[in-house]
Amino acid sequence: MPVTSPSNLKEQAELKLKDFLLTMQEFFFFAVRAFSTIPKIKRYWRDVLDQALICGVESIPIVLVSAISIGGLMAMEVGNLLEDFGAKTMLGRSTSNAVLRELGPLLMGLMLAARYGSRNGAELGAMQISEQIDALRAFGTDPIAKLVMPRLVAALLMFFPLVALSDFAGLQTAAFVAEHYHKIDPGIFWNSIYPKLAPKDFVVTFLKAPVFAVIITLVSSFNGFSARGGTAGVGRSTIKGIVASSGLVLVANFYVSKLVLDFMH
């Protein structure tokens, strides 16, 4: 078994660092180009509508399933915990904080990173491998404007209603579980929510929509454009896009919440 010397390890670490920095540089220029092509939206409005259907309407079932599941689970577990302290009447407020600020938008982002991000990565990766993207360039069409910008605009538009739907479904399921599992009157549940809702609750949840849209769309599309090595390369780029966008969604979720709540405390 060959022994790796410290000098070789240092060289490998330097090469990986250079590769990472080069990738970040390429991604930065890719993102700038994607945003700079938004003024061309009139030419590609049909593509925007097609992508809005894919990332918006067709994503409703998975968003509803995740929101209903987490809303019911939160109400059941938090209710059991509050019952030990004789504070079941606070179930509505406790659940609304978790669902509105964190779990509603976060689960929506993770589900779309898997569903919409994987579709982008696989579709664009297949086009890159089959040289369709090079063909677009040969015919004088900007592939970023044709393929990436419509996806970005559609996500920026459709993630807002999807976040609202996720929050609504989660809270309604929590109210249902509170009434039928914990035997809490619906009036008590909702009256513990409405009077204490603050603007920061809505700013936190809806600010995450465009942040997640940019992360998921650009990361998955960039990995699709970077696909190399045949069909196996398409699979690798797709998986890399899903993992990277999901991780960045989790990180962005924390920092958006922290910044907004610190600023609007």
C-alpha positions in Angstrom: 0.0 0.0 0.0 1.6 3.3 -1.1 2.3 5.8 1.6 1.3 9.4 0.9 3.9 11.9 1.9 3.1 15.2 3.6 4.2 17.1 0.5 1.8 15.1 -1.7 -1.0 15.7 0.7 -0.2 19.4 0.6 -0.2 19.5 -3.2 -3.6 17.6 -3.2 -5.1 20.1 -0.8 -3.8 23.0 -2.8 -5.3 21.5 -6.0 -8.6 21.0 -4.4 -8.7 24.5 -3.0 -7.8 26.0 -6.4 -10.5 23.8 -8.0 -13.0 25.0 -5.5 -12.1 28.6 -5.9 -12.3 28.3 -9.7 -15.7 26.7 -9.4 -17.0 29.5 -7.2 -15.7 32.0 -9.7 -17.4 30.2 -12.6 -20.6 30.0 -10.6 -20.5 33.8 -9.8 -20.2 34.7 -13.4 -22.9 32.2 -14.3 -25.3 33.8 -11.8 -24.4 37.3 -13.0 -25.2 36.3 -16.6 -28.5 34.7 -15.5 -29.7 37.9 -13.8 -28.4 40.1 -16.6 -30.5 38.3 -19.2 -33.8 39.0 -17.3 -34.5 42.0 -19.5 -34.9 39.5 -22.4 -37.9 38.0 -20.7 -40.4 39.2 -23.4 -38.7 37.0 -25.9 -38.9 33.9 -23.7 -42.2 34.4 -21.9 -43.5 31.0 -23.1 -40.5 29.3 -21.6 -41.2 31.2 -18.3 -44.8 30.0 -18.3 -43.8 26.4 -19.0 -41.3 26.5 -16.1 -43.9 28.2 -13.8 -46.2 25.2 -14.5 -43.4 22.7 -13.7 -42.0 24.4 -10.5 -45.3 25.8 -9.3 -48.5 23.9 -10.2 -46.9 20.5 -10.5 -45.1 20.9 -7.2 -48.3 21.5 -5.2 -48.9 17.8 -4.2 -45.4 17.3 -2.7 -45.6 20.7 -0.9 -49.0 19.8 0.6 -47.9 16.3 1.7 -44.8 17.7 3.5 -46.7 20.6 5.1 -49.6 18.5 6.3 -47.2 15.9 7.7 -45.1 18.4 9.7 -48.1 20.5 10.8 -49.8 17.5 12.3 -46.6 16.1 13.8 -45.7 19.5 15.4 -49.2 19.9 16.9 -49.2 16.3 18.3 -45.7 16.5 19.9 -45.8 20.1 21.1 -49.2 19.5 22.5 -48.0 16.5 24.5 -45.1 18.5 25.9 -47.3 21.5 26.8 -49.8 19.2 28.5 -47.2 18.2 31.0 -46.9 21.9 32.1 -50.7 22.6 31.9 -50.2 25.0 29.0 -52.1 23.3 26.2 -53.8 26.6 25.4 -50.5 27.9 24.1 -50.4 25.2 21.4 -51.6 27.5 18.7 -48.9 30.1 19.2 -46.1 27.6 19.6 -47.1 25.7 16.4 -47.6 28.9 14.4 -44.1 30.2 15.3 -42.5 26.9 14.1 -44.6 26.5 11.0 -44.7 30.1 9.8 -41.1 31.1 10.5 -39.2 27.9 9.9 -40.8 24.6 8.9 -43.2 25.8 6.2 -40.7 27.5 4.0 -37.8 25.2 4.9 -39.7 22.0 3.9 -41.0 23.7 0.7 -37.4 24.6 -0.1 -36.0 21.1 0.5 -38.8 19.4 -1.5 -38.3 21.7 -4.4 -34.5 21.3 -4.2 -35.1 17.6 -4.7 -37.9 17.9 -7.3 -37.3 21.0 -9.3 -33.5 21.0 -8.8 -33.1 17.4 -9.9 -35.2 18.1 -13.0 -33.1 21.1 -13.9 -29.8 19.3 -13.4 -30.8 16.2 -15.3 -32.4 18.1 -18.2 -29.6 20.6 -18.7 -27.0 17.9 -18.1 -28.5 15.8 -20.8 -28.5 18.8 -23.1 -24.9 19.5 -22.3 -23.8 15.9 -22.9 -25.7 15.7 -26.2 -24.2 19.0 -27.4 -27.6 20.7 -27.7 -26.3 23.7 -25.7 -23.4 24.0 -28.1 -25.9 23.9 -30.9 -27.8 26.8 -29.4 -24.6 28.9 -29.3 -23.9 27.9 -32.9 -27.3 29.3 -34.0 -26.6 32.6 -32.1 -28.9 31.9 -29.1 -27.7 32.6 -25.6 -28.2 29.3 -23.7 -28.3 31.2 -20.4 -31.2 33.4 -21.6 -33.0 30.5 -23.2 -32.5 27.8 -20.6 -31.6 29.4 -17.2 -33.3 32.7 -17.1 -36.9 31.3 -17.6 -36.3 28.8 -14.8 -35.0 31.6 -12.5 -37.9 34.0 -13.2 -40.5 31.2 -12.8 -39.0 30.1 -9.5 -39.0 33.7 -8.2 -42.6 34.1 -9.1 -44.0 30.7 -8.0 -42.1 30.2 -4.7 -44.1 32.9 -3.0 -47.5 31.1 -3.4 -45.9 27.8 -2.6 -44.6 29.1 0.7 -48.1 30.6 1.5 -49.7 27.2 0.7 -47.2 25.4 2.8 -47.8 27.7 5.8 -51.6 27.5 5.4 -51.7 23.7 5.1 -49.4 23.3 8.0 -51.4 25.5 10.3 -54.8 24.0 9.2 -53.5 20.5 9.9 -52.2 21.7 13.3 -55.6 23.1 14.1 -57.3 19.8 13.1 -54.9 17.8 15.3 -55.4 20.2 18.2 -59.2 19.8 18.0 -59.4 16.1 17.5 -56.3 14.7 19.2 -55.8 17.2 22.1 -59.5 18.2 22.4 -58.7 21.9 22.2 -61.5 24.2 21.1 -60.6 25.8 17.6 -61.4 29.2 19.0 -58.8 28.8 21.7 -56.3 27.6 19.1 -56.7 30.4 16.7 -57.1 33.1 19.3 -53.7 32.2 20.6 -52.3 32.9 17.1 -54.0 35.9 15.6 -53.4 38.6 18.3 -49.7 37.9 18.5 -48.9 37.7 14.8 -46.2 40.3 14.0 -44.9 41.7 10.7 -41.6 39.9 11.3 -43.4 36.5 11.1 -44.5 37.2 7.5 -41.2 38.9 6.5 -39.2 35.9 7.7 -41.3 33.3 5.8 -41.8 35.2 2.6 -38.2 36.5 2.4 -37.0 32.9 2.2 -39.0 32.3 -1.0 -36.8 34.4 -3.4 -33.6 33.3 -1.6 -34.5 29.6 -2.0 -35.6 30.2 -5.6 -32.2 31.7 -6.5 -30.2 29.0 -4.7 -32.1 26.0 -6.1 -32.4 27.3 -9.7 -28.8 28.6 -10.1 -27.0 25.7 -8.3 -28.9 23.0 -10.2 -28.6 24.7 -13.5 -24.9 25.4 -13.0 -24.3 21.7 -12.3 -26.3 20.8 -15.3 -24.2 23.0 -17.5 -21.0 21.5 -15.9 -22.0 17.9 -16.7 -19.2 15.9 -18.3 -18.6 12.2 -19.1 -21.7 10.8 -20.7 -24.9 9.6 -18.9 -22.9 8.9 -15.7 -21.8 12.5 -15.7 -25.4 13.6 -15.9 -26.2 11.5 -12.8 -23.2 12.9 -10.9 -24.0 16.5 -11.8 -27.7 16.0 -10.8 -26.8 14.5 -7.4 -24.2 17.2 -6.8 -26.8 19.9 -7.5 -29.4 18.4 -5.2 -26.9 18.0 -2.3 -25.4 21.5 -2.7 -28.8 23.3 -3.1 -30.3 21.4 -0.2 -27.3 22.2 2.1 -27.4 25.9 1.0 -31.2 26.0 1.7 -30.6 24.9 5.2 -27.8 27.4 5.8 -29.8 30.2 4.2 -32.8 29.3 6.3 -30.8 29.9 9.5 -29.2 33.2 8.4 -32.4 34.7 6.9 -34.2 34.0 10.2 -31.4 35.3 12.3 -31.0 38.5 10.3 -34.7 39.3 10.1 -35.5 38.5 13.8 -32.4 40.4 15.0 -33.3 43.4 12.8 -37.0 43.4 13.7 -36.9 42.3 17.3 
